[in-house]
Amino acid sequence: MIVHLPTIKQLQYLVALRRLGHFGKAADACFVTQSTLSAGIRELETLLGVTLVERTRRVVRFTSLGEKISDKAIKVLRETEELAELARAQGRPLHGELRMGVIPTIAPFLLPTMLPRLREQWPELKLYLREETSGAACEALHRGQLDCVLLALPFPCGEIDSVALFEDPLFVAYPRGEAPTADVIDAATIDENRLLLLEDGHCLKDHALSACNRPDLRAQAAMMGTSLHTLVQMVDNGLGLTFIPGMAIEAGILSGTGVDAKPLESAHSFRRIALIWRRSSPRESEFQMLAASLRQIVGDVAPEMRRVDVSALEPA
């Protein structure tokens, strides 16, 4: 007896529609026309004998069963991709496509140094980058949209494996003339009424507040910023003070400003930068090689950043 099963393309169309909630956007994401995507989903519904999506002029609404099937489709597609990755990994390492997520408080400061060196070491690697906040990057990783992520730990990211790259020290940034005379900043001296933080979704905010061990800072923060560059401009205009990671300072984020930055004094006055991937990924050996390359690159260009042992990283 021949059993007709859904095709990979049909499942890809369904997952894209579930993720984007719009036929046109889903079609663009799948590089097909809207009519092709709509027909593919209708064929899937006919094959299964159920309605997966309620269609109206304004809203795309998944049925309860449609949600369950699309969730299962995500897992099926991820397993299919891992099957292909397993075969590819048996050939040349770090060859072909690799989709890496990078959080916004790392991407602009590490990538300009990292990418030329990686191209030199692995010329056949096609590295596709996607900048996401920590939560969005973890979700994309588990959906199979990303293969690995450059992330700052600790951060709850589900079932992952990880390799520590280096520890990135935290600094407190002040408007010109407002920094204390001390060489380092005691967290207890930070004025919560003048503190500027990143918006929710950026793990740097949580790392800085955790390092300070002062819950009141979260509640009293004066204003939220969308990026580190925005926060630096606000500090430069005398609006308050903020936390800046060492890699951003090394990359010149304070250049052309009057901002003064001093190291934060704390038992955990750093964030740990790591490469993470799905625990089920068959490409672990490649990610270990990539992590080793990244650690060496950082050590060459920024030796003041404390390199760490792989064993020092606690399981996430």
C-alpha positions in Angstrom: 0.0 0.0 0.0 1.4 3.4 -1.0 1.1 6.1 1.6 1.2 9.6 0.4 3.2 11.7 2.8 3.7 15.5 3.1 6.6 16.9 1.1 9.5 18.9 2.7 8.4 21.9 0.7 4.8 21.7 2.0 6.1 21.6 5.5 8.5 24.5 4.9 5.6 26.6 3.5 3.5 25.7 6.6 6.2 26.6 9.1 7.0 29.9 7.3 3.3 30.9 7.4 3.1 30.0 11.1 6.2 32.0 11.9 5.4 35.1 9.8 1.6 35.1 10.0 1.3 36.5 6.4 1.1 34.7 3.1 3.1 37.3 1.2 5.9 37.4 3.8 6.0 33.6 4.1 6.2 33.3 0.3 9.1 35.8 0.2 10.9 33.8 2.9 10.5 30.6 0.9 11.5 32.4 -2.4 8.3 31.4 -4.1 5.2 33.3 -5.3 2.3 33.8 -2.9 0.1 31.6 -5.1 2.6 28.8 -5.1 2.8 28.9 -1.3 -0.9 29.0 -0.9 -1.4 26.1 -3.3 1.2 24.1 -1.4 -0.6 24.5 1.9 -3.9 23.6 0.3 -2.4 20.5 -1.1 -1.1 19.6 2.3 -4.6 20.1 3.8 -6.1 17.9 1.1 -3.5 15.2 1.7 -4.2 15.2 5.4 -7.9 15.7 5.1 -8.0 18.6 7.6 -8.1 22.4 7.7 -4.8 23.8 9.0 -5.3 27.5 8.4 -8.4 29.7 8.5 -8.1 32.3 5.8 -9.7 35.8 5.9 -8.9 39.0 4.1 -7.1 40.4 7.2 -6.0 37.6 9.4 -4.2 34.2 9.0 -5.4 32.1 11.9 -4.1 28.5 12.5 -6.6 26.0 13.8 -5.7 24.1 16.9 -4.7 21.1 14.9 -2.8 23.3 12.5 -0.7 24.7 15.4 0.1 21.1 16.5 1.0 20.0 13.0 3.2 23.0 12.4 5.0 22.5 15.7 5.7 18.9 14.6 6.7 20.1 11.2 9.4 22.3 12.8 10.9 19.2 14.4 10.7 17.2 11.2 12.4 19.9 9.2 15.1 20.2 11.8 15.7 16.5 11.7 15.9 16.6 7.9 18.5 19.4 8.0 20.5 17.5 10.5 20.4 14.4 8.3 22.0 16.5 5.5 24.5 18.0 7.9 25.5 14.6 9.1 26.4 13.5 5.6 28.2 16.8 4.9 30.2 16.7 8.1 31.7 13.4 7.0 33.5 15.3 4.3 35.6 18.4 4.6 35.0 20.3 8.0 33.7 23.9 7.9 32.9 23.6 4.3 29.7 25.0 2.8 27.0 26.9 4.5 26.9 27.8 8.2 24.2 30.0 9.7 25.4 31.8 12.8 23.4 34.1 15.1 25.2 36.9 16.9 23.6 39.1 19.5 23.7 42.9 19.0 26.1 43.6 21.9 28.7 41.3 20.2 28.2 41.6 16.5 29.5 45.2 15.7 32.5 44.8 18.0 33.7 41.3 17.2 32.7 40.6 13.6 34.9 43.1 11.9 37.9 41.4 13.4 36.6 37.9 13.2 35.3 37.6 9.7 38.5 38.3 7.7 40.5 35.9 9.8 37.8 33.2 9.4 37.8 33.7 5.6 41.5 33.2 5.6 41.4 30.1 7.7 38.3 28.5 6.2 38.0 29.8 2.6 35.3 27.3 1.6 33.1 28.2 4.5 30.0 30.3 3.6 29.1 32.0 6.8 25.6 33.6 6.9 25.1 35.9 9.9 21.9 36.9 11.6 21.8 39.5 14.3 19.2 38.7 17.0 18.6 39.5 20.6 19.4 36.6 22.9 15.9 35.2 23.2 15.2 35.4 19.5 18.5 33.8 18.7 17.8 30.8 21.0 14.4 30.4 19.4 15.8 30.5 15.9 18.5 28.0 16.9 15.9 25.5 18.2 13.7 26.1 15.1 16.6 25.1 12.9 16.9 28.5 11.4 20.4 28.9 12.9 23.2 26.3 13.3 25.0 28.1 16.1 25.0 31.3 18.1 27.6 33.6 19.5 26.0 34.4 22.9 26.9 35.9 26.3 26.3 33.5 29.1 24.7 32.8 31.4 21.4 32.8 29.5 18.6 30.2 29.5 18.6 28.8 26.0 17.2 25.2 26.4 19.1 22.1 25.5 22.4 23.3 24.0 26.1 22.5 24.1 28.6 25.3 24.3 32.2 26.2 24.4 33.5 29.2 26.3 35.6 31.6 24.2 36.6 34.4 26.6 35.4 36.6 29.4 34.4 40.2 28.5 34.9 42.6 31.4 32.2 45.2 32.3 32.8 48.9 32.6 30.7 51.7 34.0 30.5 54.7 31.6 30.0 58.3 32.9 29.6 61.7 31.3 32.8 63.8 31.2 33.9 64.8 34.6 31.4 62.7 36.5 33.5 59.5 37.0 34.7 58.8 40.6 38.4 59.2 41.2 38.7 55.5 42.2 40.4 53.2 39.7 37.4 50.8 39.8 33.7 51.3 40.5 32.1 49.6 43.4 28.5 48.5 42.5 27.2 50.0 45.7 28.2 53.5 44.6 26.1 53.5 41.3 23.3 56.0 41.4 20.2 54.1 40.3 18.4 57.3 39.5 20.8 58.1 36.7 21.3 54.6 35.3 20.5 54.0 31.7 20.0 50.3 30.6 19.3 48.4 27.4 15.7 47.4 26.6 14.4 44.0 27.7 15.6 41.2 25.5 19.3 42.2 25.7 21.2 39.8 28.0 23.9 42.4 28.7 21.4 44.2 31.0 20.8 41.1 33.0 24.5 40.3 33.2 25.3 43.8 34.4 22.6 43.9 37.0 23.5 40.4 38.2 27.2 41.5 38.6 26.0 44.4 40.7 23.8 42.2 42.9 21.4 45.2 43.4 17.8 44.4 42.5 16.8 48.0 43.0 18.8 49.0 39.9 16.3 47.2 37.6 13.3 49.0 39.1 14.9 52.4 39.3 16.7 52.6 35.9 16.0 56.0 34.4 15.6 55.0 30.8 16.0 52.2 28.3 18.1 52.3 25.2 17.8 50.2 22.0 21.5 49.8 21.5 24.9 50.3 23.1 25.7 53.1 20.6 22.4 54.9 21.6 23.3 54.6 25.3 26.8 56.0 24.7 25.3 59.0 23.0 22.9 59.5 25.9 25.7 59.3 28.4 27.8 61.7 26.3 24.9 64.2 26.5 24.9 64.1 30.3 21.7 62.1 30.6 23.1 59.4 33.0 25.5 56.5 33.2 25.5 53.0 31.8 27.3 49.7 31.5 29.7 49.0 28.6 31.4 45.7 27.8 35.1 45.7 27.3 34.9 44.5 23.7 32.9 47.6 22.7 35.5 49.9 24.3 38.3 48.1 22.5 36.4 48.5 19.2 36.3 52.3 19.8 32.7 52.9 20.8 33.8 55.8 23.0 35.9 57.4 20.3 34.9 61.0 19.6 32.9 61.3 22.9 33.7 62.7 26.3 32.6 59.5 28.0 34.8 58.1 30.8 34.6 54.4 31.5 36.0 52.6 34.5 36.0 48.8 35.4 33.2 47.5 37.5 34.4 45.9 40.7 32.4 42.7 41.4 32.9 39.0 42.0 31.4 38.5 38.5 32.2 41.7 36.7 32.2 40.1 33.3 30.1 38.2 30.8 31.2 34.9 29.3 31.2 34.9 25.5 30.5 31.4 24.1 29.6 29.6 20.9 26.5 27.5 21.4 24.6 24.9 19.3 21.7 22.4 19.6 22.6 19.4 21.6 21.3 17.2 18.9 23.4 18.7 16.1 25.7 16.3 14.3 28.2 19.1 13.6 29.7 19.3 17.1 33.2 18.6 15.9 33.0 21.5 13.4 31.7 23.8 16.1 34.6 22.8 18.4 37.0 23.7 15.6 35.2 27.0 14.9 35.3 27.9 18.6 39.0 27.1 18.8 39.6 29.5 15.8 37.5 32.2 17.4 39.3 31.9 20.7 42.7 32.2 18.9 41.5 35.3 17.0 40.4 37.1 20.1 43.6 36.1 21.9 45.7 37.6 19.0 43.9 40.9 18.7 42.7 41.5 22.3 45.0 39.7 24.7 43.7 41.8 27.6 40.4 39.8 27.4 40.7 36.8 29.7 40.7 33.6 27.7 39.0 30.7 29.5 39.2 27.0 29.6 36.4 25.0 28.0 36.0 23.2 31.3 35.3 26.5 33.0 31.9 26.9 31.3 29.1 25.5 33.3 26.4 23.6 31.3 23.6 25.9 30.2 
